[in-house]
Amino acid sequence: MPQKLSRTIVIVQARMGASRLPGKALRPLAGKPLVWHMIDRMRRTGVCEDLVLATTTDPRNEPLIAFAKEEGMKVVRAELEDDLAGRIALAVQATGADYLLKTGGDCPLIDPEVMAGMVRRGVDEGADFCSNRVRWSYPLGLSCDVVSAKSVLWCDEHLKLAEDRELFALY
C-alpha cells in the first residue's frame, strides 16, 4: 500500500441538485450508491488522511450528508451551488490540509493507483496543481486534481466572478 502523505485530504464535490440527473450521487450502481464507489477508490489510494464531502446548504443534500457521515467523512457546506472555490476552501480550512485530491461527484471508476501517483508527484514536486486533465490523457469520468491548499485559498480570496469560482482549477 502506498505511503501516507501527511496533511493531504480527499475531497468529493457532490450535490443532489444536479439538473441533468437529480440525486445521481446516491443512485445505485452495482448495489451501492454511486458516491460510495468514489469514496472506496479514493480510500484505496492510501495517501490521504481525511475524506471530505464538499456540498451545499441545499436541503436536498441531507441524504447525501447522512451517507457521507456514515462513511466517516467530514462534511463542509457552502451556500452557493456553483461556488466550488468556496466549497473547497471550506474543506481546506476545516482540515488544515496542505494538499488535496479532488474529483467530481460522478467519477465512480477513477483509478486509485493513478490518484496515488498524482498525489505523490504533486506533493514531492511542491506543485500547486497536478491533473490528468490538463491534456486529456484519460476519458471523461476518470479525472482528478491534486491542488495545493495555498492555491485554493488564493482562488477563494481573489476570484470574484461566478464562472471563475466554479472553474477555479483553471487558475
KEKE-3310 file (N, C-alpha, C; in steps of 0.2 Angstrom, whole numbers, plus 5000, padded with zeros to 4 digits):
npx = (5004:5003:5013:5007:5004:5007:4994:4987:4972:4956:4944:4927:4917:4901:4883:4865:4857:4859:4856:4854:4853:4845:4849:4859:4871:4868:4862:4859:4873:4879:4874:4877:4877:4882:4891:4898:4906:4916:4921:4926:4937:4945:4949:4957:4968:4977:4985:4980:4974:4961:4944:4933:4917:4912:4899:4883:4872:4859:4844:4841:4852:4853:4851:4863:4873:4870:4874:4888:4893:4890:4899:4911:4916:4921:4911:4908:4899:4894:4885:4882:4878:4886:4899:4913:4926:4924:4918:4928:4938:4933:4934:4948:4951:4944:4951:4965:4973:4987:4988:4976:4966:4955:4939:4926:4908:4904:4912:4914:4923:4936:4954:4963:4977:4982:4978:4985:4998:4998:4996:5007:5017:5013:5014:5028:5035:5031:5020:5008:4997:4991:4986:4976:4969:4974:4980:4970:4972:4965:4949:4934:4927:4936:4945:4955:4961:4976:4979:4987:4984:4987:4985:4971:4966:4970:4963:4950:4950:4953:4946:4932:4921:4907:4908:4921:4924:4917:4925:4938:4950:4956:4964)
npy = (4994:5011:5024:5035:5052:5066:5078:5078:5078:5071:5076:5075:5082:5085:5085:5085:5091:5091:5096:5088:5075:5073:5069:5060:5056:5047:5037:5020:5009:4995:4989:4998:5015:5028:5037:5030:5021:5030:5035:5023:5020:5031:5030:5018:5023:5026:5037:5048:5058:5063:5061:5071:5078:5090:5100:5108:5120:5117:5109:5097:5090:5083:5069:5064:5070:5063:5050:5052:5055:5043:5035:5040:5052:5069:5084:5098:5113:5124:5139:5143:5135:5133:5138:5132:5135:5141:5131:5121:5128:5129:5116:5114:5124:5118:5107:5109:5106:5103:5099:5094:5081:5080:5076:5075:5073:5062:5051:5037:5027:5030:5028:5021:5019:5028:5040:5040:5041:5053:5061:5059:5064:5077:5082:5079:5087:5099:5105:5117:5113:5098:5087:5075:5080:5091:5090:5080:5065:5054:5046:5055:5056:5050:5059:5068:5080:5086:5098:5112:5119:5132:5137:5135:5143:5155:5157:5157:5169:5179:5177:5183:5183:5173:5162:5160:5156:5144:5136:5136:5129:5131:5142)
npz = (5000:4996:5004:5017:5015:5024:5029:5018:5010:5004:4993:4989:4978:4978:4975:4977:4969:4955:4938:4926:4931:4944:4961:4958:4965:4974:4967:4963:4959:4954:4966:4976:4982:4970:4974:4984:4977:4973:4985:4990:4981:4982:4995:4994:4988:4999:5002:5008:5022:5027:5022:5014:5011:5000:4999:4997:5006:5002:5006:4999:5000:5011:5013:5006:5014:5026:5022:5019:5032:5038:5032:5038:5034:5034:5033:5023:5020:5008:5003:4990:4975:4963:4968:4968:4972:4984:4992:4992:4998:5011:5015:5015:5025:5036:5039:5039:5029:5018:5005:4993:4986:4973:4966:4955:4958:4951:4946:4947:4943:4944:4945:4959:4959:4950:4955:4968:4963:4957:4968:4975:4966:4964:4978:4981:4971:4975:4969:4963:4956:4950:4937:4928:4918:4911:4899:4890:4895:4899:4899:4900:4916:4923:4929:4940:4952:4960:4972:4979:4995:4997:4984:4982:4993:4988:4976:4982:4989:4979:4966:4959:4950:4946:4937:4936:4949:4949:4940:4946:4946:4934:4936)
capx = (5000:5007:5014:5003:5007:5003:4990:4984:4965:4952:4938:4922:4912:4894:4877:4859:4853:4861:4850:4853:4851:4845:4851:4864:4876:4865:4859:4863:4877:4881:4871:4879:4877:4887:4897:4901:4912:4922:4924:4930:4943:4949:4952:4962:4975:4982:4989:4976:4972:4954:4939:4928:4912:4911:4892:4880:4867:4853:4841:4841:4858:4853:4853:4870:4877:4870:4878:4895:4894:4890:4906:4916:4918:4919:4906:4908:4893:4894:4879:4880:4878:4892:4905:4917:4931:4922:4917:4934:4942:4930:4937:4955:4951:4941:4956:4971:4977:4992:4986:4970:4965:4948:4936:4918:4903:4902:4918:4915:4928:4943:4959:4967:4984:4983:4977:4990:5004:4997:4997:5015:5021:5011:5017:5035:5037:5028:5016:5001:4991:4993:4980:4976:4965:4977:4980:4965:4975:4961:4942:4929:4924:4942:4949:4955:4966:4979:4979:4989:4979:4988:4981:4964:4964:4971:4957:4944:4951:4954:4941:4925:4916:4904:4910:4928:4924:4915:4930:4944:4956:4959:4968)
capy = (5000:5017:5028:5041:5059:5070:5084:5078:5076:5069:5080:5073:5088:5082:5088:5081:5095:5091:5097:5083:5069:5075:5064:5055:5054:5041:5032:5014:5007:4988:4988:5003:5022:5030:5041:5025:5019:5035:5035:5017:5020:5036:5027:5014:5027:5025:5043:5054:5057:5064:5062:5077:5079:5097:5101:5115:5120:5115:5104:5091:5086:5080:5061:5063:5071:5057:5045:5053:5054:5036:5033:5043:5058:5076:5087:5105:5115:5131:5142:5143:5128:5133:5141:5127:5138:5142:5124:5118:5132:5127:5109:5116:5127:5113:5101:5111:5102:5107:5097:5090:5077:5081:5073:5077:5068:5057:5048:5030:5022:5033:5023:5023:5020:5035:5046:5040:5043:5060:5065:5058:5068:5084:5084:5079:5092:5105:5108:5120:5109:5092:5084:5071:5083:5097:5087:5074:5059:5049:5048:5059:5052:5047:5064:5071:5085:5087:5105:5115:5122:5139:5139:5135:5149:5161:5157:5159:5176:5183:5176:5186:5181:5166:5157:5159:5152:5137:5133:5139:5125:5134:5147)
capz = (5000:4996:5010:5018:5015:5029:5028:5011:5011:4998:4993:4984:4977:4976:4977:4975:4964:4948:4933:4921:4934:4951:4965:4955:4969:4978:4963:4964:4954:4957:4973:4981:4979:4965:4978:4988:4973:4973:4992:4991:4977:4985:5001:4992:4987:5004:5003:5011:5029:5029:5017:5015:5006:4999:4996:4998:5011:4999:5010:4996:5001:5018:5012:5004:5020:5031:5019:5020:5039:5040:5029:5042:5030:5036:5028:5023:5016:5005:5002:4983:4971:4959:4971:4970:4976:4991:4995:4993:5003:5017:5017:5017:5032:5041:5040:5039:5024:5014:4998:4992:4980:4972:4960:4955:4961:4946:4944:4951:4940:4945:4947:4965:4958:4946:4960:4972:4959:4956:4975:4977:4962:4966:4984:4980:4967:4978:4964:4965:4953:4946:4935:4922:4913:4908:4892:4892:4894:4902:4897:4905:4922:4926:4930:4946:4953:4966:4972:4985:4999:4996:4978:4984:4997:4984:4972:4986:4990:4973:4961:4961:4945:4947:4932:4938:4956:4948:4937:4949:4944:4928:4939)
cpx = (5004:5007:5009:5007:5003:5000:4988:4977:4962:4946:4933:4918:4906:4889:4871:4855:4855:4855:4849:4850:4851:4846:4856:4869:4874:4861:4863:4867:4880:4880:4873:4878:4883:4893:4901:4907:4918:4925:4929:4937:4947:4952:4958:4968:4980:4986:4986:4974:4964:4950:4934:4923:4911:4904:4889:4875:4860:4850:4841:4847:4858:4854:4860:4874:4876:4874:4885:4897:4894:4897:4912:4919:4916:4915:4907:4902:4894:4887:4877:4882:4885:4898:4909:4923:4930:4921:4923:4939:4939:4933:4944:4955:4949:4946:4963:4976:4982:4991:4980:4970:4957:4946:4929:4914:4901:4907:4919:4920:4935:4948:4963:4974:4986:4983:4983:4997:5004:4998:5004:5019:5019:5015:5025:5038:5035:5024:5010:4995:4994:4987:4981:4971:4968:4977:4975:4968:4971:4954:4939:4927:4930:4947:4949:4961:4969:4981:4982:4984:4980:4985:4974:4962:4965:4965:4951:4944:4950:4949:4934:4920:4913:4907:4918:4928:4922:4921:4937:4950:4959:4964:4974)
cpy = (5006:5021:5034:5047:5063:5076:5084:5075:5074:5073:5077:5079:5085:5086:5084:5085:5096:5092:5092:5076:5070:5068:5058:5052:5048:5036:5026:5012:5000:4987:4993:5010:5024:5033:5036:5022:5024:5035:5029:5017:5026:5034:5022:5017:5026:5031:5049:5053:5058:5064:5067:5077:5087:5098:5107:5114:5118:5109:5097:5087:5083:5072:5060:5065:5066:5052:5046:5053:5047:5032:5036:5049:5064:5079:5095:5107:5123:5133:5141:5137:5128:5136:5135:5129:5139:5136:5121:5121:5130:5121:5110:5119:5122:5108:5103:5108:5107:5105:5094:5086:5077:5078:5075:5071:5063:5053:5041:5025:5024:5028:5025:5023:5026:5040:5046:5042:5051:5064:5065:5063:5075:5086:5084:5085:5099:5109:5112:5116:5104:5089:5080:5074:5089:5095:5080:5068:5053:5051:5052:5054:5049:5052:5066:5076:5085:5095:5107:5119:5130:5142:5140:5141:5155:5162:5159:5166:5181:5182:5178:5184:5174:5161:5155:5155:5145:5133:5135:5135:5128:5139:5144)
cpz = (5000:5003:5011:5018:5019:5026:5021:5012:5004:4999:4987:4984:4974:4979:4974:4970:4957:4943:4929:4924:4941:4955:4963:4960:4973:4974:4963:4958:4957:4964:4978:4978:4975:4969:4982:4984:4973:4979:4992:4987:4980:4991:4999:4989:4992:5006:5006:5018:5030:5022:5018:5009:5006:4995:4998:5004:5008:5003:5006:4997:5007:5018:5011:5010:5025:5029:5021:5027:5041:5037:5033:5038:5034:5031:5029:5018:5014:5003:4994:4979:4967:4961:4973:4974:4983:4995:4996:4998:5010:5019:5019:5024:5037:5043:5041:5034:5020:5006:4998:4985:4979:4966:4960:4957:4957:4942:4947:4949:4941:4948:4953:4964:4954:4951:4965:4969:4958:4963:4976:4973:4964:4973:4984:4976:4970:4973:4967:4962:4949:4944:4929:4917:4910:4900:4893:4890:4896:4899:4902:4910:4925:4928:4937:4946:4959:4966:4979:4988:4998:4989:4979:4987:4993:4979:4976:4987:4984:4967:4963:4956:4946:4943:4934:4945:4954:4945:4940:4948:4938:4930:4942)
residu = (MET:PRO:GLN:LYS:LEU:SER:ARG:THR:ILE:VAL:ILE:VAL:GLN:ALA:ARG:MET:GLY:ALA:SER:ARG:LEU:PRO:GLY:LYS:ALA:LEU:ARG:PRO:LEU:ALA:GLY:LYS:PRO:LEU:VAL:TRP:HIS:MET:ILE:ASP:ARG:MET:ARG:ARG:THR:GLY:VAL:CYS:GLU:ASP:LEU:VAL:LEU:ALA:THR:THR:THR:ASP:PRO:ARG:ASN:GLU:PRO:LEU:ILE:ALA:PHE:ALA:LYS:GLU:GLU:GLY:MET:LYS:VAL:VAL:ARG:ALA:GLU:LEU:GLU:ASP:ASP:LEU:ALA:GLY:ARG:ILE:ALA:LEU:ALA:VAL:GLN:ALA:THR:GLY:ALA:ASP:TYR:LEU:LEU:LYS:THR:GLY:GLY:ASP:CYS:PRO:LEU:ILE:ASP:PRO:GLU:VAL:MET:ALA:GLY:MET:VAL:ARG:ARG:GLY:VAL:ASP:GLU:GLY:ALA:ASP:PHE:CYS:SER:ASN:ARG:VAL:ARG:TRP:SER:TYR:PRO:LEU:GLY:LEU:SER:CYS:ASP:VAL:VAL:SER:ALA:LYS:SER:VAL:LEU:TRP:CYS:ASP:GLU:HIS:LEU:LYS:LEU:ALA:GLU:ASP:ARG:GLU:LEU:PHE:ALA:LEU:TYR)
# end
